[in-house]
Amino acid sequence: MTEISWAVIGAGPAGIAAVGKLLDHGVAGEEIVWIDPDFAAGDFGTKWHAVPGNTQVSLFLDYLNASPSFRFAEAPPFELNNIDPQQTCLLGVVAEPLVWISQHLCERVKPVKAVATELALRNRQWIIRTDTDEIVAKNVILAVGSTPKKLDHPHVEEIPIEVALDPKKLENLSLDGATIAVFGSSHSTMVALPNLLATPARKLVNFYQSPTKYAVYFDDYIQFDDTGLKGKAAQWARENIDGTLPERLERYWVNSPEFSDQLQACTHAVYTVGFARRQLPATPQWGTLDYDPSNGILAPGLFGVGIAFPEYRTDPFGAGQYRIGLSKFMQRLESALPLWLRYGA
Ligand SMILES: Cc1cc2nc3c(=O)[nH]c(=O)nc-3n(C[C@H](O)[C@H](O)[C@H](O)COP(=O)(O)OP(=O)(O)OC[C@H]3O[C@@H](n4cnc5c(N)ncnc54)[C@H](O)[C@@H]3O)c2cc1C
């Protein structure tokens, strides 16, 4: 059994930021346990390599430069450094520095290659059970990420979203003559549709709920930053969804009279309908724990960051949005960590 001050669960971009910021705040490396099954930069490193990002390169650089413990200024040159900061890039290009940073952070803290399965609060300390070990920590940061939501249409063969977003993976499927239902009108939808149009599928049918929404850029602020389409996905949607529909693409509102028959005729489906928090380690003392979106607190000494626990803020027009993205995870830690450091059990 290991006893420690801080445990960070998850080594995606949010977990990397949490470890960096704890070190920046003077927490000693030997007082931090970092738990992840792979230490491969989370979904950025393992699933989204071929996905065009929706964030300008400058915001990725803001994240990478925000923690002195990342030592990004001393890093070898990455492809990311050669891209115009105002442009977007493939997410694999961002995964490279993330993996480099994880590797050297792992040398400073105590990495544990495992999955955390249970959390319990006893004697003002958190007991973390993993598949191999039991760790005692005064504080725990959960950065467990999220998984794609799915719909239940058993008659169609599902194409997983990570395949639909990666042209190389799509090449391995035999889609000759397929009719593919694509649910959603999100960033992922606008990446998946052109990828699928490049396959020999007979027809794509996009089922949507609402009109497209685009981010609007001002000098110092982006309206609909977290909900609007950006980058290449926005450009494609403007030209093809709100412009001229490509020949092999049809669109139907999910509440239209045609919905049922159109879906019945589909052979495959891609669900680009959002993401849901990955299953948390079990907390049998309380059942399912939730977080306070204004400060990331789940319980005394238990905190959440990243896509699974996004910060909630209102925009200048008064509409609320959940803030998702690497630079936003970093900003959340910058504002909340001083509170978390004083909010142990
Ligand atoms: C298609 C797509 C495009 C995106 N594009 C952008 C973009 O352009 N710019 C941007 O800033 N953001 C983007 N995002 C949003 C977001 O930044 C990413 O989803 C990012 O990967 C979230 O980081 P995370 O660390 O919260 O979670 P993840 O990357 O999912 O990492 C979570 C980690 O926790 C581990 N874990 C989970 N449960 C446990 C457990 N019980 N025990 C131990 N380890 C565990 C997982 O194995 C994983 O390594 C995009 C997201 C998607 C889906």
The ligand as a Gaussian input file, in Angstrom:
#p B3LYP/6-31G(d) Opt

LIG

0 1
 C      -13.085000      14.085000     -32.412000
 C      -12.585000      15.051000     -31.385000
 C      -11.873000      16.184000     -31.753000
 C      -11.383000      17.066000     -30.792000
 N      -10.672000      18.157000     -31.193000
 C      -10.158000      18.977000     -30.258000
 C       -9.354000      20.097000     -30.650000
 O       -9.149000      20.373000     -31.823000
 N       -8.832000      20.879000     -29.681000
 C       -9.038000      20.624000     -28.357000
 O       -8.483000      21.354000     -27.519000
 N       -9.810000      19.592000     -27.958000
 C      -10.385000      18.776000     -28.871000
 N      -11.163000      17.722000     -28.469000
 C      -11.632000      17.658000     -27.074000
 C      -10.681000      17.154000     -25.993000
 O       -9.567000      18.006000     -25.871000
 C      -10.214000      15.722000     -26.186000
 O      -11.342000      14.892000     -26.171000
 C       -9.219000      15.259000     -25.111000
 O       -8.714000      13.985000     -25.478000
 C       -9.833000      15.151000     -23.717000
 O       -8.790000      14.950000     -22.800000
 P       -9.010000      14.227000     -21.403000
 O       -7.661000      14.150000     -20.780000
 O      -10.098000      14.887000     -20.663000
 O       -9.527000      12.740000     -21.755000
 P       -8.863000      11.537000     -22.575000
 O       -8.021000      12.019000     -23.681000
 O       -9.992000      10.613000     -22.922000
 O       -7.918000      10.817000     -21.516000
 C       -8.427000      10.097000     -20.411000
 C       -7.381000       9.095000     -19.933000
 O       -7.821000       8.533000     -18.700000
 C       -7.609000       7.124000     -18.718000
 N       -8.568000       6.514000     -17.776000
 C       -9.912000       6.498000     -17.869000
 N      -10.457000       5.857000     -16.814000
 C       -9.416000       5.459000     -16.045000
 C       -9.331000       4.731000     -14.824000
 N      -10.415000       4.322000     -14.178000
 N       -8.102000       4.470000     -14.317000
 C       -6.971000       4.903000     -14.959000
 N       -7.003000       5.602000     -16.115000
 C       -8.211000       5.869000     -16.651000
 C       -7.841000       6.749000     -20.167000
 O       -7.225000       5.493000     -20.449000
 C       -7.170000       7.925000     -20.893000
 O       -5.795000       7.687000     -21.074000
 C      -11.648000      16.824000     -29.413000
 C      -12.381000      15.697000     -29.049000
 C      -12.837000      14.824000     -30.020000
 C      -13.618000      13.621000     -29.581000

